[in-house]
Amino acid sequence: MSIVTLLQAAQNGAGPNSFMSVVPLVLIFVIFYFFIIRPQSKRQKETEKMINAVKKGDKIVTVGGIHGTVATAKEKTVIVKVDEGVKIEFNRSAIASVIGDKPAENKNDKKAKSEEKQPEETPSESSSENAENK
């Protein structure tokens, strides 16, 4: 056998094996992209959009956990009113979240509202029902 035929045989045999060894690496990269990299970049874009949309009067929470209302919004900083006469200046990057204007209702509030909506019984109706049950 000549050297050329040996090299061709080695290349033919190595071709499919090298392709099969690259496939798992490509699959791992695809999985990382769709489950880790892409969601993280989406969250980062949403956070940047939220921070850039902060305006005077918004209620915010900082990364350090300080709750307050934006008194002044500058280009790179915001001045947050924490209490009467207390204002603190923060970088915009220190804003963790913007709290919506409407507080979320909990289940107890919903029950109280539904009870208020139900018509109350008149004394004559309740007495007649009690008489029928006896």
Rosetta silent file (secondary structure, phi, psi, omega in degrees, C-alpha in Angstrom):
SEQUENCE: MSIVTLLQAAQNGAGPNSFMSVVPLVLIFVIFYFFIIRPQSKRQKETEKMINAVKKGDKIVTVGGIHGTVATAKEKTVIVKVDEGVKIEFNRSAIASVIGDKPAENKNDKKAKSEEKQPEETPSESSSENAENK
SCORE:     score description
SCORE:     0.000 S_00000001
   1 L     0.000  147.136  179.434    0.000    0.000    0.000 S_00000001
   2 L   -92.287  167.460 -178.628    1.095    3.451   -0.697 S_00000001
   3 H   -67.936  -33.870 -179.097    1.186    6.275    1.780 S_00000001
   4 H   -63.528  -44.489 -179.745   -1.513    8.155   -0.134 S_00000001
   5 H   -67.496  -34.062  176.646   -4.050    5.345    0.268 S_00000001
   6 H   -66.173  -41.639  178.923   -3.258    5.077    3.993 S_00000001
   7 H   -65.452  -40.609  178.507   -3.824    8.817    4.445 S_00000001
   8 H   -65.038  -39.577  178.791   -7.102    8.661    2.536 S_00000001
   9 H   -66.043  -38.535  179.223   -8.283    5.736    4.640 S_00000001
  10 H   -67.840  -39.805  179.507   -7.384    7.596    7.836 S_00000001
  11 H   -68.557  -39.851  179.091   -9.214   10.727    6.676 S_00000001
  12 H   -64.290  -38.961 -179.741  -12.305    8.777    5.674 S_00000001
  13 H   -74.731  -31.763 -176.469  -12.425    7.043    9.033 S_00000001
  14 H   -82.507  -21.026 -176.661  -11.777   10.223   11.044 S_00000001
  15 H   -58.939  -60.298 -178.872  -14.434   12.338    9.293 S_00000001
  16 H   -64.076  -34.951 -178.891  -17.630   10.956   10.878 S_00000001
  17 H   -67.763  -38.794 -179.790  -15.963   10.494   14.276 S_00000001
  18 H   -70.762  -35.432  176.943  -14.826   14.109   14.484 S_00000001
  19 H   -64.340  -42.681 -179.047  -18.272   15.339   13.469 S_00000001
  20 H   -68.248  -26.277  178.708  -19.928   13.208   16.152 S_00000001
  21 H   -80.292  -19.630  179.379  -17.576   14.572   18.800 S_00000001
  22 H   -86.417  -28.212 -176.417  -18.510   18.190   17.932 S_00000001
  23 H   -57.478  -47.160  179.361  -22.299   17.647   18.040 S_00000001
  24 H   -61.502  -36.755  178.489  -22.540   17.387   21.879 S_00000001
  25 H   -65.115  -40.913  178.016  -20.546   20.608   22.289 S_00000001
  26 H   -65.201  -43.128  178.696  -22.853   22.432   19.892 S_00000001
  27 H   -62.519  -40.826  177.750  -25.923   21.076   21.702 S_00000001
  28 H   -62.006  -43.500  178.743  -24.542   22.214   25.066 S_00000001
  29 H   -62.702  -42.011  179.440  -23.948   25.722   23.683 S_00000001
  30 H   -63.318  -43.580  179.332  -27.496   25.867   22.260 S_00000001
  31 H   -62.613  -46.083  178.157  -28.970   24.750   25.591 S_00000001
  32 H   -60.130  -41.466 -178.325  -26.923   27.359   27.496 S_00000001
  33 H   -62.179  -50.219 -174.615  -27.995   30.063   25.055 S_00000001
  34 H   -76.377  -27.078 -177.019  -31.737   29.380   25.291 S_00000001
  35 H  -102.233  -17.363 -176.981  -31.910   28.641   29.026 S_00000001
  36 H  -125.051  -56.704 -171.976  -29.308   31.005   30.498 S_00000001
  37 H   -69.615  -50.057 -175.745  -27.908   33.678   28.161 S_00000001
  38 H   -64.454  -48.002  178.145  -31.081   34.736   26.322 S_00000001
  39 H   -62.192  -36.755  179.620  -33.371   35.073   29.390 S_00000001
  40 H   -65.466  -40.850  179.192  -30.680   37.011   31.257 S_00000001
  41 H   -67.992  -34.908  176.196  -30.246   39.485   28.399 S_00000001
  42 H   -64.073  -44.503  178.704  -34.044   39.958   28.211 S_00000001
  43 H   -61.752  -40.970 -179.633  -34.199   40.695   31.952 S_00000001
  44 H   -63.955  -41.557  178.305  -31.322   43.159   31.636 S_00000001
  45 H   -65.475  -40.379  178.219  -33.058   45.024   28.790 S_00000001
  46 H   -64.268  -40.126  178.930  -36.319   45.182   30.770 S_00000001
  47 H   -65.116  -43.552  177.737  -34.467   46.516   33.824 S_00000001
  48 H   -61.572  -41.902  179.675  -32.721   49.205   31.757 S_00000001
  49 H   -63.387  -42.315  179.415  -36.049   50.202   30.206 S_00000001
  50 H   -63.998  -44.707 -178.298  -37.667   50.419   33.662 S_00000001
  51 H   -65.647  -41.038  179.573  -34.813   52.511   35.089 S_00000001
  52 H   -69.060  -22.826 -178.191  -34.837   54.912   32.131 S_00000001
  53 L   -89.226   -1.213 -179.214  -38.619   55.368   32.470 S_00000001
  54 L   -64.619  133.046 -179.416  -38.448   56.487   36.123 S_00000001
  55 L  -136.182  172.852 -179.149  -40.027   59.909   36.563 S_00000001
  56 L   -58.999  133.501  178.078  -41.005   62.282   39.356 S_00000001
  57 L    97.180  -12.614  178.914  -43.653   60.801   41.645 S_00000001
  58 L   -71.537  141.193  174.231  -42.821   57.117   41.019 S_00000001
  59 E   -90.772  129.450 -175.947  -42.539   54.912   44.078 S_00000001
  60 E  -130.878  164.595  171.072  -39.323   52.898   44.006 S_00000001
  61 E  -126.114  131.218 -179.754  -37.296   50.398   45.992 S_00000001
  62 E   -86.944  172.081  178.494  -33.515   50.596   45.875 S_00000001
  63 L   -61.529  -32.795  179.355  -31.077   47.701   45.812 S_00000001
  64 L   -79.292   -4.886  176.908  -30.405   48.400   49.492 S_00000001
  65 L    94.398   11.394  179.334  -34.121   48.070   50.312 S_00000001
  66 L   -83.195  126.759  178.261  -34.939   51.748   50.803 S_00000001
  67 E   -97.597  139.427  178.418  -38.514   52.634   49.831 S_00000001
  68 E  -171.833 -179.015 -179.908  -39.315   56.130   48.672 S_00000001
  69 E  -116.595  135.531 -178.683  -40.839   58.447   46.097 S_00000001
  70 E   -69.016  120.812  178.228  -38.830   60.070   43.320 S_00000001
  71 E   -92.104  -39.765  179.532  -38.648   63.812   43.990 S_00000001
  72 E  -143.702  135.823  177.440  -36.324   64.686   41.100 S_00000001
  73 E  -114.002  117.273  177.580  -35.102   62.587   38.182 S_00000001
  74 L  -103.651 -174.608 -177.386  -31.796   63.608   36.644 S_00000001
  75 L   -65.433  -48.716 -176.799  -29.829   62.028   33.806 S_00000001
  76 L  -112.902  -10.141 -178.021  -27.732   59.637   35.913 S_00000001
  77 E  -132.841  165.956  172.931  -29.221   60.077   39.391 S_00000001
  78 E  -133.551  145.457  174.294  -32.552   60.378   41.161 S_00000001
  79 E  -103.508  122.283 -173.492  -33.399   62.190   44.372 S_00000001
  80 E  -108.525  128.255  175.815  -35.698   60.032   46.479 S_00000001
  81 E   -86.853  115.188 -176.467  -37.969   61.410   49.179 S_00000001
  82 E   -94.234  -37.891 -179.263  -37.843   58.889   52.008 S_00000001
  83 E  -152.601  176.388  177.763  -39.722   60.843   54.689 S_00000001
  84 L   -58.984  119.125  177.842  -40.885   64.391   55.357 S_00000001
  85 L    78.308    4.433 -179.481  -37.832   66.589   54.829 S_00000001
  86 E  -116.626  114.676  177.893  -35.536   63.617   54.080 S_00000001
  87 E  -127.091  139.166 -178.944  -34.228   63.274   50.538 S_00000001
  88 E  -127.620  139.540  178.541  -31.435   60.985   49.364 S_00000001
  89 E   -98.291  129.858  179.926  -29.672   61.011   45.991 S_00000001
  90 E  -125.405  152.386  167.525  -29.085   57.626   44.313 S_00000001
  91 E   -68.984  150.203  178.061  -27.573   56.513   41.044 S_00000001
  92 H   -61.164  -30.348 -179.122  -30.224   55.210   38.671 S_00000001
  93 H   -68.175  -13.470  178.696  -28.468   51.829   38.725 S_00000001
  94 H   -82.722   -4.928  179.844  -29.364   51.531   42.439 S_00000001
  95 E   -79.611  122.001  179.371  -33.078   51.227   41.609 S_00000001
  96 E   -89.084  -41.389 -179.923  -34.216   47.640   42.070 S_00000001
  97 E  -158.119  157.973  175.031  -37.881   48.064   41.165 S_00000001
  98 E  -108.204  125.400 -178.197  -40.630   50.566   40.537 S_00000001
  99 E   -86.569  133.837  179.996  -43.741   49.966   42.602 S_00000001
 100 L   -65.849  161.049 -179.185  -47.022   50.377   40.750 S_00000001
 101 L   -69.096  -34.369 -178.162  -49.520   53.043   41.792 S_00000001
 102 L   -93.926  118.992  177.654  -52.211   50.510   42.637 S_00000001
 103 L   -69.352  145.799 -179.492  -51.316   48.257   45.589 S_00000001
 104 L   -69.301  136.649  178.511  -52.038   44.597   45.029 S_00000001
 105 L   -81.786  136.040  174.442  -55.201   43.383   46.732 S_00000001
 106 L   -93.735  176.172 -173.623  -54.806   40.449   49.050 S_00000001
 107 H   -65.008  -34.512 -179.476  -57.440   37.770   49.567 S_00000001
 108 H   -65.066  -38.838  178.204  -58.855   39.343   52.734 S_00000001
 109 H   -64.415  -39.577  179.720  -59.586   42.597   50.903 S_00000001
 110 H   -65.055  -40.550  179.164  -61.392   40.700   48.147 S_00000001
 111 H   -64.632  -42.802 -179.631  -63.533   38.846   50.710 S_00000001
 112 H   -62.902  -40.954  179.175  -64.433   42.086   52.479 S_00000001
 113 H   -66.354  -39.393 -179.349  -65.434   43.698   49.184 S_00000001
 114 H   -68.842  -33.887  177.387  -67.573   40.709   48.175 S_00000001
 115 H   -68.742  -35.504  178.781  -69.333   40.752   51.562 S_00000001
 116 H   -66.983  -32.913 -177.268  -70.054   44.467   51.160 S_00000001
 117 H   -74.807  -27.368 -178.126  -71.643   43.860   47.753 S_00000001
 118 L   -71.349  135.690  179.483  -74.056   41.183   49.024 S_00000001
 119 L   -69.436  141.064  179.088  -77.410   42.624   50.100 S_00000001
 120 L   -82.670  152.564  179.294  -78.095   42.384   53.789 S_00000001
 121 L   -76.464  144.106  174.012  -81.197   40.614   55.053 S_00000001
 122 L   -82.301  154.755 -178.076  -83.992   42.716   56.429 S_00000001
 123 H   -58.309  -33.752 -178.786  -85.147   41.874   59.959 S_00000001
 124 H   -68.859  -35.622  179.579  -88.516   40.637   58.700 S_00000001
 125 H   -68.988  -43.679 -177.755  -86.863   38.160   56.278 S_00000001
 126 H   -67.899  -35.569  179.588  -84.500   36.719   58.884 S_00000001
 127 H   -69.511  -37.119  179.266  -87.263   36.323   61.454 S_00000001
 128 H   -68.947  -36.251  177.932  -89.520   34.500   58.957 S_00000001
 129 H   -67.266  -41.376  179.628  -86.658   32.147   58.001 S_00000001
 130 H   -64.978  -36.269  179.433  -85.957   31.415   61.685 S_00000001
 131 H   -68.082  -37.701  179.349  -89.651   30.706   62.286 S_00000001
 132 H   -68.907  -35.831 -179.086  -89.729   28.255   59.366 S_00000001
 133 H   -71.864  -24.218 -179.137  -86.631   26.408   60.605 S_00000001
 134 L   -81.935    0.000    0.000  -88.157   25.898   64.095 S_00000001
